């Protein structure tokens, strides 16, 4: 009885789980959900940096460990004339152990270098994750535009087909010329060709989205609502946030690692030392014990140590210059994106308030004139296609505007 009840419970959970999964698959895919799915996915291009960071952390532990001691076993004071170990009092079997100690703070600095390299790797992973969010937003917006474009063109094609039916009826009645019918057929075929090209672009955008979401999520329909992204801040405030960009964090960590590299090179001026303890076993006399200290003598500073320190300082300076160049590149991209944002905003406003209303007025006026036989058929077709082109241009401008906002979010970070 118990097993039967448990089996029913499991089957019920399975049914509801499958139903919930199917419902989630049928639910339209919004832009925030797409970004969330990409952020939660196990992305190899991000995880590879985490693996490298963990490897560097482990390497730092290994670098900070003392070198393995050296064990020495041998014979000392053996007579070469007869190899008799008992006739000579100094003949002995020796066992000794030696432990080397690195110079100065070499162990600590070696560990810290690896730790900063690990931080650089984690920052690289954060940069890749931010790039993925940008790519997902751009792919979703591109797919959204092409789906809207396909819907608009399909509507216009239907309208032209209806006009074609009217033109064909008028031609059959002898009221219109045959070139009206031919023209409407041509324009309808041109719109069909544009739909084929749009379908290709939709497939490319969906493939770009599927790269990070998986094919199952990427095939879902998109939400019909116009997407909204957080408005950008003031240019000076956004520029101040560039120092927290992951690309700069990578170089900051590298500079810190190079700082430790300079200190590590300076340790060569300090002597390393070793401790050695030994025991001598003799047959006929008392055993012997020995203890010693070995010290390295850093005498050749100009040929070795100075050059090593100079090289480490040059490498650190190169990283600083690299950071300065990267910050300038980010600042240039920020200024260009901000300028594009303002221009596209003005462009979209002109289309929304002036171009599109006049295009609709023109289309309605020409349609009315055509009905009263005061406009020819070609003018009516031109008005319909001009309205379509202006509507597509507004959608393209608005999508490009959102892409610029996504680019700004990549530069200054997502709002918390």
Helices and strands as residue ranges (DSSP letters): H 2-26, H 31-40, H 44-64, E 70-76, E 92-101, H 106-172, H 178-213, H 215-218, H 235-240, G 241-244, H 246-266, G 267-269, E 273-281, E 288-295, I 301-305, H 306-350, I 351-355, H 356-371, H 377-412
